Amino acid sequence: MASVSPKSLGSRSQRRKLVAIIAVIILVPFGLFALLRKPFPSDKTPDGAYARIAKSVAAGDPKGFFAYLETEAQWACFSIGDARAKASARIRASYPEPRRSEMLEQYKAFADAPDGSDVFAVLYNQRGWAKRLRKDLSGVVKVEVEGDRASVVTAQGTRYPFRRRDNGIWGLTTFTAELMAESEKATRDLAVVTSAADDYDRTRPK
């Protein structure tokens, strides 16, 4: 029986390890590609909406999941932008300096926002909502649906609340209360600005 030298065994073992490493290098990218290419569930399911939100949060793109907020939250964002734009117009036309510049700067981010999704992105960044969501965007283990409301439960136990919109898409309700409160504040501020602008107009020298 032929003897096998330790050196031969060692080189054979090294070759196996090298082949295994090469296989991993080749196969892992293909595995990741297949995983990323895996289609999301329909956004007319709560877990499908959650998957799109998680993707946008990971990409740092809050505008990317504006479509997956509930309707009331979306309308609140449009209302905030509209109220701030109207207030800015009155301030620009009627307020004296330095108050004019101070107020315009205060409202600028919202007044210049082209769309409700841009308003949402401003608030998302200002209030650190990314940090809140990134605490747990783990995989979905359970979806509980009751009528037009649903909860997506993650592997770490976090519950994300959703409500079905009229178009069938499920919208996240996490930020609705804060957005509606900001919308109401913007409306009140517009009334105050309008009243003050009227006073400035009346007292301005002819």
C-alpha positions in Angstrom: 0.0 0.0 0.0 1.4 3.3 -1.1 2.1 5.8 1.7 0.8 9.3 1.6 3.1 12.0 2.9 1.9 14.7 5.3 3.1 17.2 2.8 0.8 15.7 0.1 -2.2 15.7 2.5 -1.5 19.3 3.5 -1.4 20.5 -0.1 -4.6 18.5 -0.9 -6.3 20.1 2.1 -5.1 23.6 1.0 -6.5 23.0 -2.5 -9.9 22.1 -1.1 -10.0 25.2 1.0 -9.0 27.3 -2.0 -11.7 25.7 -4.2 -14.2 26.4 -1.4 -13.2 30.0 -1.1 -13.4 30.5 -4.8 -16.9 28.9 -4.9 -18.0 31.3 -2.1 -16.6 34.3 -3.9 -18.5 33.3 -7.1 -21.7 32.1 -5.6 -22.4 34.7 -2.9 -22.9 37.6 -5.3 -25.3 35.5 -7.3 -27.2 34.7 -4.2 -27.4 38.3 -3.1 -28.5 39.2 -6.6 -31.3 36.6 -6.5 -32.4 37.8 -3.1 -32.5 41.5 -4.2 -34.3 40.5 -7.4 -37.0 38.7 -5.4 -40.2 40.6 -6.1 -41.9 42.3 -3.2 -45.4 41.3 -2.3 -48.1 43.5 -3.7 -48.4 46.9 -2.1 -52.1 46.1 -1.7 -50.9 43.9 1.1 -49.6 45.3 4.5 -46.3 43.3 4.2 -45.9 44.6 0.6 -46.2 48.2 1.8 -43.9 47.5 4.7 -41.2 46.1 2.4 -41.3 49.2 0.2 -41.0 51.4 3.3 -38.1 49.4 4.6 -36.3 49.7 1.3 -36.7 53.5 1.2 -35.7 53.9 4.8 -32.5 51.9 4.1 -31.8 54.0 1.1 -32.3 57.3 3.1 -35.2 58.2 0.7 -38.3 59.3 2.7 -40.0 60.6 -0.5 -39.7 57.1 -1.8 -42.3 55.8 0.7 -44.7 58.8 0.8 -47.1 56.8 -1.3 -47.2 54.3 1.6 -48.5 56.7 4.3 -52.2 56.7 5.0 -54.3 59.3 3.1 -54.8 61.6 6.1 -51.0 61.8 6.6 -50.5 62.7 2.9 -53.1 65.4 2.9 -51.6 66.9 6.1 -48.3 67.2 4.2 -50.0 69.0 1.3 -51.8 71.3 3.7 -48.6 72.2 5.5 -46.9 73.2 2.3 -49.9 75.2 1.1 -50.4 77.1 4.3 -46.7 77.9 4.6 -46.5 79.1 1.0 -49.6 81.3 1.4 -48.2 82.7 4.7 -44.8 83.4 3.0 -46.6 85.3 0.2 -48.3 87.6 2.7 -45.2 88.1 4.7 -43.2 89.0 1.6 -45.8 91.5 0.4 -46.7 93.1 3.7 -44.3 92.6 6.6 -41.5 95.1 7.4 -37.9 94.2 7.9 -36.3 92.6 9.8 -39.5 90.6 10.7 -40.0 89.8 7.0 -36.7 88.1 6.6 -37.0 86.2 9.9 -40.4 84.8 9.1 -39.5 83.9 5.5 -36.5 82.0 6.7 -38.6 80.2 9.3 -41.1 79.0 6.7 -38.7 78.6 3.7 -38.2 74.8 3.8 -42.0 74.1 3.7 -43.0 77.1 1.5 -40.5 76.1 -1.2 -41.4 72.4 -1.1 -42.8 71.5 -4.5 -44.9 68.6 -3.3 -46.4 66.9 -0.2 -43.6 64.3 -0.4 -41.0 67.1 -0.1 -42.8 68.4 3.0 -42.7 65.0 4.5 -39.0 64.6 3.8 -38.3 67.9 5.6 -40.2 66.8 8.7 -38.7 63.3 8.5 -35.2 64.7 8.6 -35.9 67.5 11.1 -37.6 65.2 13.6 -35.3 62.2 13.3 -38.0 59.8 12.1 -35.4 57.7 10.3 -33.9 56.8 13.7 -37.3 55.7 15.0 -37.9 53.4 12.0 -34.3 52.0 11.8 -34.6 50.7 15.4 -36.4 47.8 13.9 -37.0 47.0 10.2 -36.4 43.3 10.6 -38.3 40.6 8.7 -42.1 40.2 8.9 -43.2 37.3 11.1 -46.9 38.1 11.2 -49.6 40.3 9.7 -52.8 40.9 11.6 -55.6 42.4 9.5 -58.9 43.6 10.9 -61.1 45.3 8.4 -59.3 48.3 7.0 -56.6 48.3 9.7 -53.6 46.0 10.0 -50.4 45.5 12.0 -47.2 44.2 10.6 -45.2 42.4 13.3 -41.5 42.1 12.9 -39.0 39.5 14.1 -38.0 41.8 16.9 -41.6 42.3 18.0 -42.2 45.8 16.7 -45.7 46.5 15.4 -46.2 48.8 12.4 -49.8 50.0 12.0 -51.4 50.4 8.6 -54.7 51.5 7.2 -56.1 50.5 3.8 -56.5 53.5 1.5 -59.3 54.0 -1.1 -57.0 52.8 -3.9 -56.3 49.5 -2.0 -52.7 50.4 -1.0 -51.9 50.1 2.6 -50.6 53.2 4.3 -48.4 53.5 7.4 -50.2 55.4 10.2 -47.2 55.9 12.5 -46.7 59.6 11.7 -50.3 60.7 11.0 -51.0 62.3 14.4 -47.8 64.4 14.2 -48.4 65.4 10.7 -52.0 66.4 11.3 -50.9 68.4 14.4 -48.3 70.2 12.2 -51.0 70.9 9.6 -53.3 72.4 12.2 -50.5 74.6 13.5 -49.6 75.8 10.0 -53.3 76.7 9.4 -53.4 78.7 12.7 -50.1 80.4 11.8 -51.5 81.4 8.5 -54.5 83.1 10.2 -52.1 85.0 12.5 -49.9 86.0 9.6 -52.9 87.2 7.5 -54.2 89.3 10.4 -50.8 90.9 11.0 -50.3 91.5 7.3 -53.7 93.3 7.1 -52.6 95.5 10.0 -49.3 96.3 8.3 -51.1 97.2 5.1 -53.5 99.5 6.9 -50.8 101.4 8.8 -48.4 101.6 5.8 -47.9 105.2 4.7 -49.9 105.9 1.5 
